[in-house]
Amino acid sequence: MFDKVGSRVGDFWANFYWDIGVDLGSSNIIVGLKDKGVIVDEPMMVARLKRRRFSGLSAPRMTGPKILAYGYKAKEMLNREPKQIEVVSPLKRGIISDLEATESLVAYYMRMISEIPSRYPKVFKPRIMVGVPGGVNDVQKRAIKTIFLNVGVKEVIMVEQAVLAAVGVGLPLERAAALLVVDIGGGKTEVSVVSLGGVVVGRSVESAGDDWDTAIGNYIKMKYGLLVGKRTAERIKIEVGNVSPRPIKSPKSTVIRGRDLETGLPKSVKVEEPEIREAISLEVVKVARAVGLVLDETPPELMDDILKRGIVVVGNGARLRGIEELIEEQVRINTSVAEEPGLCIMKGILDLMVNQDKRAVVKTILGRR
């Protein structure tokens, strides 16, 4: 009886603060609200004025650089900005590399959320659930927690992204059910076996979307003598990227433009799917090998569940055509791409906010660490 009364009181007070979910990725930041869904899905980028360097006793006191743009507006400036402006990604390989820029970016989106109209006035500080990579240490977790506390958050709950992705694709946490999740992001790929609300076996590999873009740019530079930017390489990957081991019957093609390294003049070339597969094959194979290594370390009691459920690929890197076929050919286990793979982690966060039983399981696992 007292539990029901306490639950009702808690639900009543929950109307007066925001329950916010945040997926901090190397390439994208996704913010969602309980009962409202995804609010923000933008690139993890900041455009700011470059900080001037002064030295000596008469040097002026340094202040934080002025922020000019966030998200998509900042990405549009990438490789097009004048010399006094810099565009930075504050996260590298899933780890915060620029604390000041990250805090400014988070504060910007928190201000946006505070302006959303609501039925009840939000008089209390919000509560945050954040997805973090599996390999972060205590210092890095403390940095993430400090950022959110500095922008006016009352409580910060950090859950591993692999667990959230598993919840997002429908894995039950209240019983011993295992699932192998391959999370391909922009900075790195995480391969994890999730069971009972925690990661049993996990491995991280530094091969993801940004590395594939670099490989495409280097391939075009070596083969055609053409210099292209990062955004052009990303567009090539999206339009004609295909790593399927099967023969491509009618390959797609696209025309790209860049600077000729020999003459320094603009130049156009046509690239096709087989060329892009050749360009990124060495990088993508690293992901498939990591899956095999995780399977070697997985307890045999969980192999039956993995064989039944198969392997699920999530993250924006899962949108690369043929990635599931490549992994399936390497490990001989049924592999599929989740529906809306880029939003699986946020779906897991929103599910935990609504489902008290699942949240209790996750909090129990976090309390044991």
N, C-alpha and C positions, 0 to 999 in steps of 0.2 A: 504493500500500500504506500509506504513512504517513498519507495523507488518511483512509483507512478507519479506521486505528487512532485517529487524532485525533478522528474523528467519534464512535467508540464511547466513548472516554474522556469526551468532552463530554456525550454522552447519559447516561453514568453519573453524572457530577457534577450534571447537571440534575435528578436525583431529590432533591437536597438543598436546593433552593430553589424558590420559586414563580415561574412565568412568568405575569404578570398583565397583562391588557389593560384599559384604561380609556378610556371615551368620555365626555369632559367636555362636556356640552351646557348650553345656557342654561336648559333646563327639566328635563332628566333627567341623572342620572349612571348609567352602566352599567358594571359591573365583571365581567370574565370570567376564568376560569382555564383554562390549557392542560389538555386532556384531561378537563375537568369542565364546561365550558360557562359559561353566564351565571349568576352568583351574586347580583348586585345589580342591580336596575332600579328606581330610586326617584327622586322629584323632587329637583331640585338646590335644596334649601331648608334653612335653618337658623333655629331659633327660639332667641332668647337674651334675657337681661335687657338693658335699655337701659343704656348707659354713662352714668354721672353726670358732669356737667361741673363741674369745680372750677377756680378761678383764685386767684392770690395766692401769697405766699410760704409760707403755712401749708397749701396744698393737699396732700392725700395723694397718695402715689405711685400712678399709674394702673396697673391690672392689666387683663388681658383679660376681657371680659364672660363671664359664666357661660352655657354652652350648655345649653339645656333639651331640645331635640329635633332630630332630623334626618329628612330624607326625608318619608315620608307623614305621620308624626306632626306634623312642622312644618307641612306643607301644610294639615292639618286645622285648625290654629290661625289660618290666614290670614284676616284681616278679622274674626276673632272674639277676638283676643287682648286682654288688659287693657292699660292704658296703660304699665305698666312692662315689658312684653314687646314685642319686635319680631321679625317674621318677614322674613328677607331672602333674596334670591337672589344668591349671590356672583358670578354671571356675568351680564354684560349684553352682548347682541349677540355672544355667543361669546367675549368678552374678560373676564378677571378684573377685577372692580371692587372686591372685598373680599378682600384677600389672607389676612387672618387667618381669616375664616369659611371660605374655601376650604380652607386648610390643616387646620383643625379637622375639616371634613367628610371630607377624604381620609384623615386619621389615624384617624377613627372606623371607616371601612370597611376600612382596612388591619388594624386590630385585630380586626375580625370575621373576616377571612380567616386571620389567624394562629391563630385558634382552631379552624379546620377540621381534622378528623383526617386523617392521611395515613399511607401505608404506610412512608415514610421520614421521618426527622426533618428538619425544615427548619432546618438549622444555618447556612445562608448567607443573606445579604440577598436579597430578591426583585428580579427584573428586570421593568421596566414598559415596555409599549408604549402610547403615548397618541395618540389621534386629536385633531388640532388643526385649526382653520379655516385655509383657504388664505391669508387676508389678514393673518395675525398677523406682526408684525415680530420682530426679534431680542430686543428688550426683553421683549415679552410671552412669547416662548418661554423666555427665561431665568427669568421668574417661574414658569412652569409647572414647569420643571426644578427650581428651588429648592424648590418645595412638596414634590415627591416625595422629593428628597434629604433634606429636613428630617424626613420621617417614616420614614426608615430604608431607603431604596431604593438599591441598588447602581448600577444602570444605567437610564437613561431614554432611550427611543427615541421620537421624535416624528415621526409620519407624517400627511400631510394627509388629512383626513376624506374628501375626494372619491376619493382613491386607495383608501382602505380600503373605501369603499362599492362601488367598481368591482370590487374583489377579492371582496367579499361577494356580488355578483350573478353572479360567474363569469367576469369578464373575464380572459383570459390575459395575463400580464405579460411573458412571455419573447419575444413577437413583436409586431410593429407592428400592434396592433389598437386601434381607437379606440372610445370610448363616451362619450356625453353623459349626465352624471349631474346631476339636479336634487335637491339635498338641502334639504328644507324642515324646519327645526327650529322651536324656540320663539322664538329671538331674531332670526334672520335666515335668508335663503335663499341658497345657493351654487349657481351653475350652472357646471359645469366639463366640459371635454373632457379625458379621461384617455387616455394612450397610453404604453406602455413604462414603466410604473411612475411616471409623473409627470403633472402638470397642464400641458397645452399652452396652453389658454386658459381663463381663469376670471373670473367676475364675481360680486360679492356685492350683494344688494339687501336693504334693511331692511324686509322685509315677510314676516312669518312668523306662527306660531300666536298669539303674544301680541298682535301688531298686529290680528289678526282678532278676537280676544276684545274688544279695546278698541273696534273698529269696531261690533261687535254691541251692546256696552253703550251706546255713543253713539246708535246708531240707535233702540234701545228708549227711551232717555231723550227723544229728540226727538219720536218718533211717539206714544208712549203716556204721556209724562210720568212714567215709572216708573224709579226708580233701582235697578239691580241690581249685585251684586258681580262680581268677576272670575271666581270659581268658577262662578257661575250662567251667565255668558256663555260660559264654556268648555263647560258642560253643554249649552247650546243648540247650540253649534257641533257637538258630537259627535252629538247626537240628531237634529237637523233641518238640519244644514249640508249644502248641495248647491249647487255652482257649475257644474253641467253646462249647456252652452249649449242643450241640447235641451229641449223643453217637458216639464214635469213632469206626468204623467198623474194620478197619485194622490198629491198632496203630503202629507207627514207634518206633524204638528203636536205641540206640547207646551205645557203650561201652566207659566208661571213666576210667581214671587211676588217682590215687592220693595216699596219704599216709594214711595208716591204723593208727587210733589214739590209738589203743590198743597195737599193736606190733611195730609201727613206721616203718614198711616195706612197700614197694610199693604194691598196691592192685588194682584190676580191678573189676568193677561192670557193670551191664547192666541196663540202665534206659529206661523207656517207656513214651509215651505221657501222659497217665493218671496220672502218678506220677508228671510230671512237671506241669500239670494243677492244681493238688492239691497243689503244692509248691507255685505257684504264684497267686492262685485264690484270696486270700485276698487282695493282692496289686492291681490286675487288677480291682477288683470290685470298688475300690476307684475312678477309672477313670469314670466308668459308673455312680456312684453316683454323681460325679461332673457335669456330663452332665445333670442329672435330676435337680440339684440345679440351674444351669444356665437357664434351661427351665422355672423353677418357677419364675425367675426374669425377663424373657424376656417380653417386652411389647406385648400385644395381637395383635397389628397391624402387628407385624412381624411374628407371628406364621404361617400365611398362606404361606408365602414365605418359611419358614423352612420346612413345611410339603410337599411343592411342590418339593423343591430341595433336601430335606433330609439332613443328617449329613455326613460331609466329614472328614475322618481321614487322617492326614498327619504326617510327621516325620518318622524317622527310626523305632520308636516303632510300627508304623502301620504295619510293616512287620510280626509281631507276628500273626500266623494263628488263625483265629476265633475271633479276637478282635472286628471286626465290627458286628459279630453275637451276641456277648455278650452285646454290647451297644444297639443294636436293640431290643434284648429281654427285656432289662431293661426299655427303654423309649418308645417302640412301634412306633418308627419312622424309616423309611428306612435309613440305614447307609451303606456307601461304603468307600472303601480305594482308595485314589487318585492314579493315574498312576505315577510311580516313586515318592513315597511319601517323600523320603528323600530330593528331589530336588525341592519341591513345592515352598519353600520360595525363592530360587535362581531364579526359573522361574518367580516369581512375581517381583523380583528386575530387571531382564533383561527386562521384559515387560514394567515396568515403565520407564526404560531408553529410550526405543524406542518410546513409546506412550506418546506424550506430553500432551494430554488431561487428561489421567489418572494421570500423574505426577502432573498436575495443581490441580486436585481434592485433592490429598494427601497433597500437599504443603499448600492448603487452610485450610485443617483440622489441620495440624501441626501449622499453624500460629495462629489458634484460641486458642491454649493451653497456 
